[in-house]
Amino acid sequence: MLLLISEALLLPLCYLLSGCFVVFSSFCPSFLSSFKVIFSAHSVPIFALDFGDPYIDQIFDNSKLIAEQLGLTADQYTNTWQSESDIGIPWIKPDVLEYLREQKQHPEHYIFVPISFISEHIEVLFDNDV
């Protein structure tokens, strides 16, 4: 599948390439019973939906593909967003920190999977308290 950026430039939708799942699928699903996987992506203003921006759906598709590859059930993972800017407009939710604060029960461990960031990105490290 290709994403048309302009008439002259086509980029592959990298998250759909099977090679992207090698790292994620290297987790052993047998230990996931005491974990919850939290996929996080950079949030965008809600008005992105009004313009048909595919980013939000791509994030959900990406996390679903990874979860399926790992054999996760719907209760073993969630999607969250992070790094929204305080510019006075609503952003896609839930924010990863808000999500964690709102949970009444927590698993033994969380696995944070920043699917639209590099893991060493300062925002990921800060939001995930590393």
N, C-alpha and C positions, 0 to 999 in steps of 0.2 A: 504494500500500500504506500502511496506517495502523497506528500503534502505539497500542494501548489503554493509557493511563496510569491512567485511572479511568473510571468509567461516564460522567463528564461531560466528559472531555477526550480528544480524539484529536489526535495529532500525526503529520504525514506523515514517513515515513522519508526524510529529505532526501537521503541518499546515493544513493537510487535515482532522483532527479530528473535528467533529462538536463542541465539547466543547471549541475549541479555538476561536470560533466566539461569545461566550457569551458576553464578554466585548465589543467587537467592535459593535455588533448588539444592544447593550443597548443604543446607541445614537438614538435620535429621528430624523428620516429623515426629519421631517417637518421644522426644523430650518436650514437645510443644504443649503437653497437657497442663503444665504449670506456668505457661507463658501466654501473653496476649501480644499479638503482632500489631503494631501501630504504624500504618503507612502514613507518611506525612509528605506534603507538597506545599510549595509556596502558594499562599492564598492570593486570590485576585478579587477585585471589586465585583459585587453581584451583577453590576450592569454588563459584565462580560457575557452573561447569558443572553442579554438582549441583542447582542451582536453576533450570536452563533459561534462564539469562540470555542473551538473543539478541545481546548486544554483541559477543562474540567472533566469532560467525558473520557478523555484519554487517561487522566489520572485514575479514575475509577476502573477503566478497562485494564490498565496496567496492574493495579493492585489485585484485581480479580484474577487475572492470568497468573500472577505469582502465587496467590493463595491456592488456586487450583493445582498448580504445579507442586506445591507443598502438601496438598491434601488437606488444607485447612477448611474447617466448617465456618459458617458465617459468624458464629459466636467467638471464634478464635482470632479474629482480626477486625480492624476498623480502619476507616479513612479519617484523617484529620488534616488540618491546614495550619500553617504557621507563617510568621513574619509579615503579618498584615501591617500596613502603615496607618497611623492615626491621622487620616486626612478628612475625617468627617463624613464618610460614606460607608455603607455596610459592605462587609467582605464575606466571602464564602466561609461557612462554619462547618463543624466545630473547630475552634483553635485547639491545638494539641494540649496546651496548658489548661485551658478551660475544660477540655474533655477529661483530663486526669483529675482535676479538682472535683468534678461533678460525679465521679464514680463512687458508689456506696461501698463496693467491694473491689478489691484489687487482687490480681493473680500474684503468685510468688514473684514473677519477673515480667518485665515488658521487653519486647524486642522492637526497637525503633528502626524503621526502614525508610530513610529519606529518598523517595523515589524520583524526586525532581531536583535534587540537590546532590552535590558531592558530599560525602559524609563528613569531611573535615571543614565544611563551610561553617563560619563562625555563628551564623544564625541557628544552624542545627545544633551545634555544640551548646549554645546558650539555652535554647528552648528545651533541649533534652537534658539539661543540667549535667553536662559532662565536664 
